[in-house]
Amino acid sequence: MTKRTLALILLVPFTLLTLYALQQVGYVGIFDYHRHSPAGWQVFADLVIALVLVLSWMVPEARKAGQNPWPWVVATLFLGSIGPLLYLVFRRSPGGAESPA
């Protein structure tokens, strides 16, 4: 299974779950849920750390492939894991052709 296929398999149900959560509590509500306990703070901090690590890989890789990394960075900042998953689905290899991985 390629990285692109795995990303697509994860992207579709996760996007549907995200849309359901947004419909139920709104964008701010997703963040508000985590501010009420130390366990919520830990989950939020863990997400931030994980996404910073992903960005530290994704930005140089996009540049190496000749892509502007900023759309993926903005998507990650506003959509969380959906941004990197979209990047993996649509990324190009360093030569400019689409990556088979």
C-alpha positions as CSV (number, residue, x, y, z in Angstrom):
1,M,0.0,0.0,0.0
2,T,1.4,3.4,-1.0
3,K,1.5,6.4,1.3
4,R,-1.0,8.2,-1.0
5,T,-3.5,5.3,-0.7
6,L,-3.1,5.2,3.1
7,A,-3.5,8.9,3.4
8,L,-6.7,8.7,1.3
9,I,-8.1,5.9,3.4
10,L,-7.5,8.0,6.5
11,L,-8.5,11.3,5.0
12,V,-12.1,10.4,4.0
13,P,-13.4,9.0,7.3
14,F,-11.5,11.6,9.3
15,T,-12.8,14.4,7.3
16,L,-16.4,13.1,7.8
17,L,-15.8,12.9,11.5
18,T,-14.4,16.4,11.5
19,L,-17.4,17.7,9.6
20,Y,-19.7,15.9,12.1
21,A,-17.9,17.5,15.0
22,L,-18.0,20.9,13.4
23,Q,-21.7,20.5,12.9
24,Q,-22.3,19.5,16.5
25,V,-20.0,22.0,18.4
26,G,-18.6,24.4,15.8
27,Y,-14.9,25.3,15.1
28,V,-14.4,27.0,18.5
29,G,-16.2,24.3,20.3
30,I,-13.6,21.7,19.2
31,F,-10.9,23.7,21.0
32,D,-13.1,24.7,23.9
33,Y,-13.7,21.1,24.8
34,H,-10.0,20.7,25.7
35,R,-9.6,23.6,28.0
36,H,-11.6,22.2,30.9
37,S,-9.2,19.7,32.3
38,P,-5.5,18.8,32.4
39,A,-6.3,15.7,30.3
40,G,-7.7,18.0,27.6
41,W,-4.6,20.3,27.8
42,Q,-2.4,17.2,27.4
43,V,-4.3,16.0,24.3
44,F,-4.2,19.5,22.7
45,A,-0.4,19.9,23.5
46,D,0.2,16.4,22.0
47,L,-1.6,17.4,18.8
48,V,0.4,20.6,18.6
49,I,3.7,18.8,19.1
50,A,2.8,16.1,16.5
51,L,1.7,18.7,13.9
52,V,4.9,20.8,14.5
53,L,6.9,17.6,13.8
54,V,4.9,16.9,10.7
55,L,5.4,20.5,9.5
56,S,9.1,20.2,10.1
57,W,9.1,17.3,7.6
58,M,6.5,18.5,5.2
59,V,7.8,22.0,4.5
60,P,11.3,21.0,3.4
61,E,9.9,18.1,1.3
62,A,7.4,20.4,-0.5
63,R,10.2,22.8,-1.3
64,K,12.4,20.0,-2.5
65,A,9.6,19.0,-4.9
66,G,9.3,22.6,-6.1
67,Q,5.9,23.1,-4.4
68,N,4.9,26.1,-2.3
69,P,4.6,24.7,1.2
70,W,2.4,27.6,2.5
71,P,-1.0,26.2,1.4
72,W,-0.2,23.0,3.3
73,V,1.0,24.9,6.4
74,V,-2.2,27.0,6.4
75,A,-4.3,23.9,5.9
76,T,-2.5,22.2,8.8
77,L,-3.0,25.3,11.1
78,F,-6.7,25.5,10.4
79,L,-7.6,21.9,9.7
80,G,-5.1,19.9,11.8
81,S,-4.2,16.5,10.4
82,I,-6.4,17.1,7.3
83,G,-3.6,19.4,6.0
84,P,-0.8,16.8,6.0
85,L,-3.2,14.1,4.7
86,L,-4.1,16.3,1.8
87,Y,-0.5,17.0,1.2
88,L,0.3,13.2,1.0
89,V,-2.6,12.7,-1.4
90,F,-1.6,15.6,-3.7
91,R,2.2,15.9,-3.3
92,R,4.6,15.7,-6.2
93,S,8.0,14.0,-6.2
94,P,11.2,16.2,-6.4
95,G,11.2,16.0,-10.2
96,G,7.8,17.7,-10.4
97,A,5.9,14.6,-11.4
98,E,3.3,13.1,-9.0
99,S,4.8,10.8,-6.5
100,P,3.8,7.1,-6.6
101,A,4.5,6.8,-2.9
